[in-house]
Amino acid sequence: MIAQTGERLILASRSAARRAMLTGAGVPFTAQDAGVDEAAIKATLPGIDPAELALELARAKALAVSRHDPEAWVLGSDQTLDLEGTMVSKARNLPEARERLISMRGRTHHLNAAAALARDGAVVWSGVDTARMTLRRFSDAFLDAYLEAEGEDLLGSVGCYRLEGLGSQLFDRVEGDYFTVLGMPLWPVLAELRRAGVIAT
């Protein structure tokens, strides 16, 4: 950890990747599940742009925790996947993950990662970044080996892959920020945490 400012930061997320990003960047924080019903929020926003939905979910998570702990800074984050105009949700099981990856094979999708910072029950900043991801035409044999190796851990990712692991072999090309792919636009988040006095400048 680098110099502490005395401000408290709560990450409103269960995501191991987001926790690892903040930890790796030397940001002191605690993590708390926001307990947000994402499906209910999506149901109230039919036809919304996937990037805007990621922002709405990030804001909802930050607000949910901030209302219970108004003196802390609360960071919410979310990610959506847009496959050629169709929004894709997380797979519920491995057979569904297999079908999802087959449907994306050889195609390009957009991965939107959003973050929001709240204090005193109000969002004070939010932002979103997008990466362009092109899957290669991997064989069925590779896919089956990949699913066996990764197991249900990949169900935590909307794209059924972890770029920091074996999932990197699924791709031909990735255009965009690495941290955005992992699930949070880290550079803008760090800039806002500095502006807010949460981390040292």
N, C-alpha and C positions, 0 to 999 in steps of 0.2 A: 504494500500500500504506500501511496505517496502522502504528502502532507494533508492532514485532516482539517476541515474548516469549522467543525462543530455542527454543521447541518446534517440532518438525517435523511437518507434516501431509502425508499422502499421500492423494490422491483415487484410490480403487480403481475407476476407470471410464474408458472410452474416450469417454464422452459429451461432445460439444462444448458442449451446453447446460449441463451441470453445471459444466464448466470455466469457462464464461462467467459463470455465477452467482457462483461463488467469486471470480473475478477482479474482477467488477463490485463485489462487496462489500468488496474490498480485503483478502481473505484470502490470505496467502502459502501456497503449496502446490506439490507436484509431483504429476504424474499417472502412474498405472501401471495397466496392464490386469491385472485380478484373475485372468484365466485360468480362471474358474469355468465348469463345464459346467452351464448353466442347465437344459437339457433333462433331464439326469440327476437334478437336484434335484427338478424338477417330477414326474418319474416316481415318486419315492419318497414323494410327498405327494398321492396322488389324493384329489379331493374337498375339498381345502383351500380355505378362504375366500380370495378373490383379494387382499384387503388383507393377510392373514396371510402369503400367499405372497410378496408384495412385501417384507415384513419378513424372511422367511427368506432370500431371495436377497440382500438388502442385508447381512445378517449374514454370510452365506457369503463375500461379496466382501471385506468388511472383514477377516474372519479369515484368508482366503487370503493376503493381503498382510502382515498383522500377524505371521503365523508366520515370515515371512522377514525382517522388520524390526521386532523387538519393541520397540525404543526409540522408534519413531515412533508418532504418532497416525494411525490409518487410518480414512478415511471411505468406507463403501460405500453405494451407493444403487441402488434399482431401482424399476420402475414396472409395474403391471399394469392391465389394462382389463377391466371387468366390464360386459358388454352384456346387461342384463336377466337376470342369473343365469348367463350363459355367459362363461367366461374366453376372451379373445381374445389370440392371439399375434401377433408381428410378421409382416407379409406378406413372402414370399420374393422377390417380383418385382412389377413394375408391374401386370400383369393381375390378380394376386391382390389388390393394393392397390385396384384399381378395384372388384372385387367386394366387398371389405371395406367400402369407403365407401358403396357402393350399399346394402349390408345395414344400415348404420348411419344412412342418410339418414332424416330425420324422426323419429329415435328418440333416447332419452336413455341415456347410459352413464355409468359411474363410473370415474374415473381415480384409482388409488391410487399415491401416491409415498411410498416408505419410505427411511429412512436409518439407518445404524448406525455407531457409533464404537467402534473396538477399540484396545487397547493391550496389549502383552505377550501376544499370542495369545489375548485374551479380549475379548468384547463388553462394554463398560462402559455403553452406552446405545443404545437404538433407539427409533424412533417412526415413525408413518405418518399421512398426511393424505389426505383424499379430496375430489376435485372432481366436481361433477355437470355433465355436458356434454350439451347438446342440439343436434344437427345440424339445420340447416334442410333444406327440400326443394329442394335445388339441382338444376338441370337437368343432363341428360347432357352437354350442350354445355359447361357450366361445368366439370363434372368432368373432361372430356377436356382442356380448356385448362389446368386446374389440374395434372393429372398431367404434361402436357407441360412446363409451366413448372418444376415442382418436381423432376421426374425421380427418379432413384434415391435422392436425399437423403432423401426421405420414408420410405424403408424402414427408417431408423434409429429411427423413432417407432412405438410399438405401435399408435397410432391412425391412422397414415399422415397425420399433419398436424403442422405446427409453428405454434403459436398466435402466435408472434412474427413470422410471415411471412404468405404468401398463405393459409395454412390458416385464418387468422382469419375469412376470408369463408365458411367452411363452416358457421359456427355461428349459431344464433338466440339462444342463451343459455348462459352459463357461470356456474356458482355455485361459488365456492370460491377458494382462493388462487392467484394467477397463477404463483408459483414451483412450486407443486405440479403445475400443468399442465405446466410446462416439464420436470419430472422429479425435483424434490427439494424436501422441505419446508424451505425455507431458514431461516425464522425460528426454528424449534426447533433446527436445526443450529447456527445462530450462537449461540443461547443456551447450548447444550451446549459449544461450542468455548470460549466465555468461561468457563464453569464449570470446564472442564478446564485453563484457563490457556494454551490454544493461541493465542487472540487477546486483546487488551487489553480490560479491563472499563471 
